Amino acid sequence: MEAARSPSWEMFETHTYDDPAVLPEVARNHWVFMETNSASAVMKAVCPGEWKDIVEVLSTYRLDPQYWLRPGGNRGDIAEQIDAEFARRGWSETRLDLSTTGLLFSRDGAKVGELPPVYQEGYLVDNFKNRIVLDVEWNAKDGNLDRDLASYRSWFEAGVISAGVIITKDRLSLLRLARRLWGEYQMTLAEEDRVTKLPIDLTTSTVTAFDKAQMRVRRGVMGSCPVLIVAATEATWNGNPYA
């Protein structure tokens, strides 16, 4: 018997990325997805140019072990490569701040004054274009996800964005792949040169990853903002060995 799911979870999760008319299979089959409030369909409808960019990147970008299995801190080669793909399409790193002013009107509609503006400083989103924000959270502290989703919520409620996107990794899927590729590479080396430890740490659970984003979405951190979470898996690998 299927376990009952909570009403809040039913309210938040949608699956419009499964519609080939929204997201072509060449992109859908190489990443895993989670979305809230029909984010994929919303972006295709209201920001078709930006959605086209996202589809192109997801359709063509593939993980290369030469760059992926390389230490790189909280950004590293993979995040920089993905950001570069969006930069080529006119996206840019941008800080989005909000300034809210309260206007006062009399009963007859005449303006009688205004309140001092309230200024809310944002943060530098990795990629911004038109009304879409997109962060590549590859190997940062998982607290970044709280910041991202809470900011998306405030910007959406202020009417300045239409949706938010986070690109990250499916940690366990990539851990299995990394162990296999690294093990195959070690077998090409002389026994005295072999190193069993992976060059990157995919065992820690305190960095950004698909499961961490899912947990926050289930808590409703993003409110009513349409959010798409995209994660690289073994299917995102370009098929080349590590060498």
VOPAGU-2260 file (C-alpha; in pm, 1 decimal, decimal comma):
REM VOPAGU-2260
SITE   aa  ch    i         X         Y         Z
SITE  MET   A    0       0,0       0,0       0,0
SITE  GLU   A    1     143,3     337,6    -100,9
SITE  ALA   A    2     226,3     567,4     187,0
SITE  ALA   A    3      20,0     884,7     202,5
SITE  ARG   A    4     204,4    1202,4     108,4
SITE  SER   A    5     154,0    1525,6     293,6
SITE  PRO   A    6     -71,1    1793,3     138,5
SITE  SER   A    7     216,0    2045,6     141,3
SITE  TRP   A    8     432,6    1813,9     -71,8
SITE  GLU   A    9     146,8    1759,1    -315,5
SITE  MET   A   10     106,9    2135,5    -340,3
SITE  PHE   A   11     468,2    2211,4    -425,3
SITE  GLU   A   12     590,8    1940,7    -663,0
SITE  THR   A   13     506,4    1937,6   -1032,7
SITE  HIS   A   14     657,0    1754,4   -1330,4
SITE  THR   A   15     615,6    1969,6   -1640,6
SITE  TYR   A   16     976,1    1886,3   -1738,9
SITE  ASP   A   17     847,0    1539,2   -1832,3
SITE  ASP   A   18     651,1    1689,8   -2122,2
SITE  PRO   A   19     870,0    1659,6   -2438,7
SITE  ALA   A   20     702,6    1973,6   -2570,5
SITE  VAL   A   21     851,7    2158,3   -2273,1
SITE  LEU   A   22    1186,3    1981,5   -2230,1
SITE  PRO   A   23    1321,4    1770,1   -2518,5
SITE  GLU   A   24    1439,3    1418,9   -2436,5
SITE  VAL   A   25    1801,2    1500,6   -2527,1
SITE  ALA   A   26    1804,7    1725,4   -2220,7
SITE  ARG   A   27    1558,4    1532,0   -2005,1
SITE  ASN   A   28    1742,9    1200,7   -2029,3
SITE  HIS   A   29    2081,9    1331,9   -1917,5
SITE  TRP   A   30    1991,2    1504,1   -1590,9
SITE  VAL   A   31    1752,6    1455,4   -1299,8
SITE  PHE   A   32    1496,9    1719,7   -1215,3
SITE  MET   A   33    1268,1    1850,4    -948,5
SITE  GLU   A   34    1043,9    2153,2    -981,6
SITE  THR   A   35     785,1    2355,3    -795,5
SITE  ASN   A   36     483,9    2535,0    -934,0
SITE  SER   A   37     530,1    2416,0   -1294,9
SITE  ALA   A   38     860,4    2600,9   -1326,0
SITE  SER   A   39     963,7    2448,6   -1659,7
SITE  ALA   A   40     632,5    2523,0   -1830,5
SITE  VAL   A   41     622,0    2870,7   -1677,3
SITE  MET   A   42     967,2    2959,3   -1811,7
SITE  LYS   A   43     886,3    2821,8   -2156,1
SITE  ALA   A   44     568,4    3033,0   -2164,7
SITE  VAL   A   45     680,8    3364,0   -2014,3
SITE  CYS   A   46    1057,1    3364,8   -2084,2
SITE  PRO   A   47    1093,7    3153,9   -2399,7
SITE  GLY   A   48    1433,8    3294,2   -2494,9
SITE  GLU   A   49    1585,5    3218,4   -2156,6
SITE  TRP   A   50    1424,2    2874,8   -2151,6
SITE  LYS   A   51    1575,2    2804,5   -2492,8
SITE  ASP   A   52    1918,3    2887,8   -2348,4
SITE  ILE   A   53    1863,6    2650,7   -2055,8
SITE  VAL   A   54    1747,2    2370,2   -2286,1
SITE  GLU   A   55    2050,2    2418,4   -2511,8
SITE  VAL   A   56    2295,0    2397,5   -2221,6
SITE  LEU   A   57    2126,5    2089,5   -2073,4
SITE  SER   A   58    2117,6    1926,8   -2417,9
SITE  THR   A   59    2485,7    1978,6   -2495,3
SITE  TYR   A   60    2687,7    2006,1   -2174,3
SITE  ARG   A   61    2838,1    1678,0   -2054,8
SITE  LEU   A   62    3071,4    1598,9   -1764,8
SITE  ASP   A   63    3429,4    1533,6   -1873,3
SITE  PRO   A   64    3627,9    1330,3   -1614,9
SITE  GLN   A   65    3941,8    1527,1   -1701,6
SITE  TYR   A   66    3782,5    1832,8   -1540,0
SITE  TRP   A   67    3524,4    1678,1   -1311,7
SITE  LEU   A   68    3766,6    1452,1   -1119,8
SITE  ARG   A   69    3985,4    1745,0   -1025,7
SITE  PRO   A   70    3992,9    1932,1    -692,1
SITE  GLY   A   71    3844,4    2277,7    -724,6
SITE  GLY   A   72    3700,2    2420,9    -403,7
SITE  ASN   A   73    3343,9    2545,6    -393,5
SITE  ARG   A   74    3336,4    2646,1    -760,6
SITE  GLY   A   75    3587,1    2449,9    -966,6
SITE  ASP   A   76    3603,4    2372,5   -1336,0
SITE  ILE   A   77    3250,7    2233,1   -1371,4
SITE  ALA   A   78    3073,0    2537,6   -1229,8
SITE  GLU   A   79    3292,9    2766,5   -1436,7
SITE  GLN   A   80    3223,6    2567,5   -1753,4
SITE  ILE   A   81    2847,0    2578,3   -1701,6
SITE  ASP   A   82    2857,7    2950,2   -1620,0
SITE  ALA   A   83    3059,2    3006,5   -1938,1
SITE  GLU   A   84    2790,6    2834,0   -2144,0
SITE  PHE   A   85    2531,7    3076,3   -2011,7
SITE  ALA   A   86    2764,5    3376,1   -2048,0
SITE  ARG   A   87    2800,5    3295,3   -2418,2
SITE  ARG   A   88    2422,7    3325,0   -2440,4
SITE  GLY   A   89    2405,2    3666,5   -2276,9
SITE  TRP   A   90    2361,4    3574,6   -1909,5
SITE  SER   A   91    2571,0    3752,9   -1646,1
SITE  GLU   A   92    2663,5    3741,7   -1279,2
SITE  THR   A   93    2438,0    4000,8   -1118,6
SITE  ARG   A   94    2344,4    4126,1    -773,3
SITE  LEU   A   95    1972,1    4182,9    -740,1
SITE  ASP   A   96    1871,1    4430,0    -466,1
SITE  LEU   A   97    1522,5    4543,8    -371,9
SITE  SER   A   98    1409,2    4890,7    -267,7
SITE  THR   A   99    1052,3    4916,0    -137,0
SITE  THR   A  100     874,4    5247,6     -86,9
SITE  GLY   A  101     537,9    5282,1      84,8
SITE  LEU   A  102     310,4    5540,7     -82,3
SITE  LEU   A  103      35,9    5709,8     119,6
SITE  PHE   A  104    -298,9    5813,6     -35,3
SITE  SER   A  105    -607,0    5988,1     101,1
SITE  ARG   A  106    -957,0    5846,3      69,0
SITE  ASP   A  107   -1012,0    6036,8    -257,0
SITE  GLY   A  108    -693,9    5890,1    -411,0
SITE  ALA   A  109    -467,0    6191,3    -370,8
SITE  LYS   A  110    -107,4    6111,3    -277,7
SITE  VAL   A  111     -32,7    6257,3      64,5
SITE  GLY   A  112     317,3    6128,4     123,9
SITE  GLU   A  113     547,1    5831,1     124,8
SITE  LEU   A  114     740,2    5624,3     376,5
SITE  PRO   A  115    1119,0    5604,4     376,0
SITE  PRO   A  116    1237,8    5332,6     135,0
SITE  VAL   A  117    1332,9    4993,9     276,0
SITE  TYR   A  118    1645,6    4858,0     109,8
SITE  GLN   A  119    1714,6    4484,9      86,8
SITE  GLU   A  120    2058,4    4386,9     -39,9
SITE  GLY   A  121    2068,5    4066,8    -242,4
SITE  TYR   A  122    2363,4    3851,9    -343,9
SITE  LEU   A  123    2552,8    3787,0    -664,8
SITE  VAL   A  124    2354,2    3527,5    -856,2
SITE  ASP   A  125    2572,5    3325,2   -1089,2
SITE  ASN   A  126    2357,6    3387,1   -1397,1
SITE  PHE   A  127    2079,6    3638,6   -1461,5
SITE  LYS   A  128    1890,4    3721,7   -1777,6
SITE  ASN   A  129    1558,9    3897,6   -1824,4
SITE  ARG   A  130    1342,8    3756,0   -1541,4
SITE  ILE   A  131    1525,8    3429,6   -1466,8
SITE  VAL   A  132    1793,7    3371,2   -1202,6
SITE  LEU   A  133    2016,3    3062,2   -1225,1
SITE  ASP   A  134    2276,0    2949,6    -971,6
SITE  VAL   A  135    2529,6    2671,3   -1023,7
SITE  GLU   A  136    2570,3    2519,7    -677,1
SITE  TRP   A  137    2825,4    2249,7    -751,9
SITE  ASN   A  138    3033,5    2215,0    -438,6
SITE  ALA   A  139    2943,6    2500,1    -204,1
SITE  LYS   A  140    2825,7    2475,7     155,5
SITE  ASP   A  141    2469,5    2348,9     156,7
SITE  GLY   A  142    2353,7    2661,4     341,5
SITE  ASN   A  143    2379,6    2840,2       5,6
SITE  LEU   A  144    2060,4    2660,8     -94,5
SITE  ASP   A  145    1866,6    2829,4     187,1
SITE  ARG   A  146    1997,9    3168,0      73,7
SITE  ASP   A  147    1916,0    3097,2    -290,6
SITE  LEU   A  148    1561,6    2971,8    -237,7
SITE  ALA   A  149    1469,8    3239,1      17,8
SITE  SER   A  150    1598,2    3509,0    -218,8
SITE  TYR   A  151    1407,4    3361,3    -512,3
SITE  ARG   A  152    1095,1    3377,4    -298,6
SITE  SER   A  153    1140,2    3743,2    -204,1
SITE  TRP   A  154    1225,3    3847,2    -561,2
SITE  PHE   A  155     928,1    3656,5    -700,9
SITE  GLU   A  156     689,5    3804,2    -445,5
SITE  ALA   A  157     824,5    4149,5    -531,3
SITE  GLY   A  158     740,7    4080,5    -896,9
SITE  VAL   A  159    1094,8    4112,3   -1035,0
SITE  ILE   A  160    1161,7    3749,5   -1140,4
SITE  SER   A  161     946,3    3479,9   -1295,5
SITE  ALA   A  162    1141,3    3172,2   -1181,1
SITE  GLY   A  163    1465,7    3045,7   -1030,4
SITE  VAL   A  164    1692,0    2760,2   -1138,7
SITE  ILE   A  165    1961,2    2571,5    -946,5
SITE  ILE   A  166    2204,6    2337,5   -1120,3
SITE  THR   A  167    2382,9    2094,9    -887,8
SITE  LYS   A  168    2489,6    1729,6    -871,8
SITE  ASP   A  169    2333,3    1399,1    -769,8
SITE  ARG   A  170    2610,2    1315,3    -524,9
SITE  LEU   A  171    2549,7     941,5    -482,2
SITE  SER   A  172    2513,1     875,1    -854,7
SITE  LEU   A  173    2835,7    1060,8    -930,2
SITE  LEU   A  174    3013,8     891,7    -639,8
SITE  ARG   A  175    2945,3     552,3    -795,4
SITE  LEU   A  176    3066,4     673,8   -1133,6
SITE  ALA   A  177    3377,7     838,2    -987,9
SITE  ARG   A  178    3478,8     521,5    -805,9
SITE  ARG   A  179    3442,5     318,9   -1124,2
SITE  LEU   A  180    3634,9     561,5   -1347,0
SITE  TRP   A  181    3907,7     613,9   -1087,5
SITE  GLY   A  182    3943,2     240,4   -1033,0
SITE  GLU   A  183    3974,1     178,7   -1407,3
SITE  TYR   A  184    4237,8     451,0   -1431,4
SITE  GLN   A  185    4439,0     307,5   -1143,0
SITE  MET   A  186    4457,4     -27,2   -1321,2
SITE  THR   A  187    4650,8     143,2   -1601,7
SITE  LEU   A  188    4924,1     248,5   -1356,8
SITE  ALA   A  189    5209,4      55,6   -1207,7
SITE  GLU   A  190    5105,9     -99,5    -879,4
SITE  GLU   A  191    5338,1     124,0    -677,2
SITE  ASP   A  192    5182,2     436,7    -833,6
SITE  ARG   A  193    4821,6     349,8    -758,6
SITE  VAL   A  194    4615,3     566,3    -522,4
SITE  THR   A  195    4279,9     442,6    -398,7
SITE  LYS   A  196    4153,7     775,6    -264,0
SITE  LEU   A  197    3941,3     978,3    -505,1
SITE  PRO   A  198    4086,5    1317,0    -606,8
SITE  ILE   A  199    3755,3    1482,4    -512,7
SITE  ASP   A  200    3537,1    1432,8    -205,5
SITE  LEU   A  201    3192,0    1305,0    -292,3
SITE  THR   A  202    3130,3    1144,7      46,1
SITE  THR   A  203    3060,8    1457,6     249,8
SITE  SER   A  204    2696,0    1541,1     306,7
SITE  THR   A  205    2746,9    1907,9     397,6
SITE  VAL   A  206    2783,6    2050,1      46,1
SITE  THR   A  207    2525,3    2140,5    -216,7
SITE  ALA   A  208    2365,9    1841,6    -386,7
SITE  PHE   A  209    2032,6    1725,3    -526,7
SITE  ASP   A  210    1913,0    1562,8    -203,7
SITE  LYS   A  211    1991,4    1878,5      -6,6
SITE  ALA   A  212    1790,6    2089,6    -250,5
SITE  GLN   A  213    1500,4    1842,4    -237,5
SITE  MET   A  214    1490,9    1865,7     140,7
SITE  ARG   A  215    1460,0    2243,8     130,5
SITE  VAL   A  216    1195,9    2236,2    -139,9
SITE  ARG   A  217     991,0    1999,3      74,6
SITE  ARG   A  218    1012,6    2255,5     353,6
SITE  GLY   A  219     868,4    2517,0     118,5
SITE  VAL   A  220    1162,3    2759,5     146,0
SITE  MET   A  221    1086,0    2892,5    -204,6
SITE  GLY   A  222     721,7    2979,0    -123,4
SITE  SER   A  223     514,7    3017,7    -438,7
SITE  CYS   A  224     813,2    3094,2    -664,5
SITE  PRO   A  225     848,0    2848,0    -953,1
SITE  VAL   A  226    1183,5    2675,1    -898,5
SITE  LEU   A  227    1359,6    2414,9   -1111,7
SITE  ILE   A  228    1632,6    2199,1    -958,6
SITE  VAL   A  229    1860,4    2024,9   -1211,3
SITE  ALA   A  230    2125,1    1771,7   -1111,4
SITE  ALA   A  231    2404,3    1599,5   -1300,6
SITE  THR   A  232    2409,0    1219,3   -1276,7
SITE  GLU   A  233    2601,3     935,1   -1436,9
SITE  ALA   A  234    2387,1    1001,3   -1746,7
SITE  THR   A  235    2548,3    1347,8   -1775,1
SITE  TRP   A  236    2893,5    1189,6   -1822,0
SITE  ASN   A  237    3037,8    1223,6   -2174,0
SITE  GLY   A  238    3149,4     857,6   -2179,5
SITE  ASN   A  239    3523,8     926,4   -2178,3
SITE  PRO   A  240    3756,9     753,7   -1933,4
SITE  TYR   A  241    3971,5     940,1   -1683,7
SITE  ALA   A  242    4326,9     959,6   -1810,0
